[in-house]
């Protein structure tokens, strides 16, 4: 019973973060991403900015996933999101977790 109560509280917290914070972060990140992506082929030092913007763009999805499961905040989840590969100019999906590490 205590676990479901915690999940409900975290679901409400994630809903508030989703509505009031993450949509703003995603909007600003998307604008910066578009502007910076124009210059990234010429200035390789901008690649970390693109990766940071992509994390910001994916933040609403991160909030929604945690809202659905009622999970608390975990930085590992945020770091394991999709990444931008500048060599191929494509998004790479995160690797699934190793089953042995979960045991």
C-alpha positions in Angstrom: 0.0 0.0 0.0 2.8 2.4 0.8 4.4 1.8 -2.6 1.3 2.7 -4.5 1.0 5.9 -2.4 4.5 6.8 -3.3 3.8 6.1 -6.9 0.7 8.4 -6.8 2.7 11.2 -5.3 5.5 10.8 -7.9 2.9 10.6 -10.7 1.5 14.0 -9.6 5.0 15.5 -9.2 5.9 14.4 -12.8 2.6 15.8 -14.1 3.4 19.2 -12.6 6.9 19.1 -14.0 5.6 18.0 -17.4 3.1 20.9 -17.6 5.0 23.7 -16.0 8.7 23.0 -16.8 9.4 20.4 -19.4 7.4 21.8 -22.2 9.2 25.1 -21.8 12.6 23.4 -21.7 11.7 21.3 -24.8 10.6 24.4 -26.8 13.7 26.4 -26.0 15.9 23.4 -26.6 14.3 22.8 -30.0 14.9 26.4 -31.1 18.5 26.3 -30.0 19.0 22.8 -31.6 17.8 24.1 -35.0 20.1 27.1 -34.9 23.1 25.3 -33.7 22.7 22.3 -36.0 23.2 24.7 -39.0 26.8 25.5 -37.8 27.8 22.1 -36.3 29.2 20.7 -39.6 31.6 23.6 -39.6 32.4 23.9 -35.9 32.8 20.5 -34.2 32.9 22.1 -30.8 29.1 22.6 -31.0 28.4 18.9 -30.8 28.0 18.8 -27.0 25.5 21.7 -27.2 23.5 19.6 -29.7 23.5 16.6 -27.3 22.4 18.8 -24.4 19.6 20.3 -26.6 18.5 16.8 -27.5 18.2 15.9 -23.8 16.0 19.0 -23.4 13.8 18.0 -26.3 13.4 14.5 -24.9 12.6 15.8 -21.3 8.8 15.8 -21.8 9.0 12.1 -22.8 11.2 11.4 -19.8 8.6 13.0 -17.6 5.7 11.1 -19.2 7.4 7.8 -18.8 8.1 8.4 -15.1 4.6 9.7 -14.6 3.2 6.5 -16.2 5.3 4.3 -13.9 5.3 6.5 -10.8 9.1 6.4 -10.6 11.2 8.8 -8.7 13.9 10.9 -10.5 16.9 9.0 -11.7 19.8 10.7 -13.6 20.8 7.4 -15.2 17.5 7.4 -17.1 18.1 10.8 -18.4 21.7 10.0 -19.5 20.6 6.8 -21.3 18.4 8.6 -23.8 18.9 8.9 -27.6 22.1 10.6 -28.7 23.0 12.5 -31.8 25.8 10.9 -33.9 27.6 13.7 -35.7 29.5 11.3 -37.9 26.4 9.9 -39.5 24.1 12.9 -38.7 21.5 10.5 -37.2 19.9 9.9 -33.9 21.0 6.7 -32.1 18.7 4.9 -29.8 19.9 3.9 -26.3 21.2 0.5 -25.8 18.9 -1.8 -23.8 20.2 -2.6 -20.3 22.4 -5.7 -19.9 20.3 -8.5 -18.3 23.3 -9.5 -16.2 23.6 -6.1 -14.7 20.0 -6.2 -13.6 20.4 -9.4 -11.6 
